[in-house]
Amino acid sequence: MNNPAVLQLRLPRSIKGHVERLAAREGISMNQFIATAVAEKLSALETAEFFEERARRADLDLFDRVMSRESGEPPRKGDELPEGYVRPIKKG
């Protein structure tokens, strides 16, 4: 870790106990366990933001035209839309 920041963290005893047990089981320090957990959460949030932004830029009308063109193929087994599916309305 390059030039780490120091953070005083208060955890409920039950969570601290879980962290201690899991970190020991993984053979890592509590600090490393918590740093990894925070990094995983950041990654999940940033991934969600990425896909939300991509969805906002989607051209669903173009998608529908491409997917319904005559030269297209029907969906493969398992790729069909669920029965009664209604396309979501694009926001913004």
Rosetta constraint file for C-alpha pairs under 8 A:
AtomPair CA 11 CA 15 HARMONIC 6.32 0.50
AtomPair CA 11 CA 16 HARMONIC 5.97 0.50
AtomPair CA 12 CA 16 HARMONIC 6.30 0.50
AtomPair CA 13 CA 17 HARMONIC 6.05 0.50
AtomPair CA 14 CA 18 HARMONIC 6.39 0.50
AtomPair CA 15 CA 19 HARMONIC 6.17 0.50
AtomPair CA 16 CA 20 HARMONIC 6.09 0.50
AtomPair CA 17 CA 21 HARMONIC 6.25 0.50
AtomPair CA 18 CA 22 HARMONIC 6.08 0.50
AtomPair CA 19 CA 23 HARMONIC 5.82 0.50
AtomPair CA 19 CA 30 HARMONIC 6.45 0.50
AtomPair CA 19 CA 33 HARMONIC 7.31 0.50
AtomPair CA 19 CA 34 HARMONIC 7.75 0.50
AtomPair CA 20 CA 24 HARMONIC 6.07 0.50
AtomPair CA 20 CA 30 HARMONIC 6.10 0.50
AtomPair CA 21 CA 25 HARMONIC 6.12 0.50
AtomPair CA 22 CA 26 HARMONIC 6.13 0.50
AtomPair CA 23 CA 27 HARMONIC 6.00 0.50
AtomPair CA 23 CA 28 HARMONIC 5.18 0.50
AtomPair CA 23 CA 29 HARMONIC 5.86 0.50
AtomPair CA 23 CA 30 HARMONIC 5.60 0.50
AtomPair CA 23 CA 33 HARMONIC 5.83 0.50
AtomPair CA 24 CA 28 HARMONIC 6.09 0.50
AtomPair CA 24 CA 29 HARMONIC 7.13 0.50
AtomPair CA 24 CA 30 HARMONIC 7.98 0.50
AtomPair CA 28 CA 32 HARMONIC 6.28 0.50
AtomPair CA 28 CA 33 HARMONIC 6.64 0.50
AtomPair CA 29 CA 33 HARMONIC 6.21 0.50
AtomPair CA 30 CA 34 HARMONIC 6.09 0.50
AtomPair CA 31 CA 35 HARMONIC 6.05 0.50
AtomPair CA 32 CA 36 HARMONIC 6.01 0.50
AtomPair CA 33 CA 37 HARMONIC 6.16 0.50
AtomPair CA 34 CA 38 HARMONIC 6.15 0.50
AtomPair CA 35 CA 39 HARMONIC 6.17 0.50
AtomPair CA 36 CA 40 HARMONIC 6.12 0.50
AtomPair CA 37 CA 41 HARMONIC 6.26 0.50
AtomPair CA 38 CA 42 HARMONIC 6.18 0.50
AtomPair CA 39 CA 43 HARMONIC 6.15 0.50
AtomPair CA 40 CA 44 HARMONIC 6.23 0.50
AtomPair CA 41 CA 45 HARMONIC 6.24 0.50
AtomPair CA 42 CA 46 HARMONIC 6.09 0.50
AtomPair CA 43 CA 47 HARMONIC 6.01 0.50
AtomPair CA 44 CA 48 HARMONIC 6.24 0.50
AtomPair CA 45 CA 49 HARMONIC 6.27 0.50
AtomPair CA 46 CA 50 HARMONIC 6.11 0.50
AtomPair CA 47 CA 51 HARMONIC 6.37 0.50
AtomPair CA 48 CA 52 HARMONIC 6.12 0.50
AtomPair CA 49 CA 53 HARMONIC 6.13 0.50
AtomPair CA 50 CA 54 HARMONIC 6.26 0.50
AtomPair CA 51 CA 55 HARMONIC 6.02 0.50
AtomPair CA 52 CA 56 HARMONIC 6.28 0.50
AtomPair CA 53 CA 57 HARMONIC 6.54 0.50
AtomPair CA 54 CA 58 HARMONIC 6.37 0.50
AtomPair CA 56 CA 90 HARMONIC 7.24 0.50
AtomPair CA 56 CA 91 HARMONIC 7.20 0.50
AtomPair CA 56 CA 92 HARMONIC 7.61 0.50
AtomPair CA 59 CA 63 HARMONIC 6.31 0.50
AtomPair CA 60 CA 64 HARMONIC 6.08 0.50
AtomPair CA 61 CA 65 HARMONIC 6.30 0.50
AtomPair CA 62 CA 66 HARMONIC 6.16 0.50
AtomPair CA 63 CA 67 HARMONIC 6.03 0.50
AtomPair CA 64 CA 68 HARMONIC 6.03 0.50
AtomPair CA 65 CA 69 HARMONIC 6.09 0.50
AtomPair CA 66 CA 72 HARMONIC 7.97 0.50
AtomPair CA 67 CA 72 HARMONIC 6.83 0.50
AtomPair CA 68 CA 72 HARMONIC 6.85 0.50
AtomPair CA 75 CA 79 HARMONIC 5.52 0.50
AtomPair CA 75 CA 80 HARMONIC 5.63 0.50
AtomPair CA 76 CA 80 HARMONIC 7.09 0.50
AtomPair CA 81 CA 85 HARMONIC 6.40 0.50
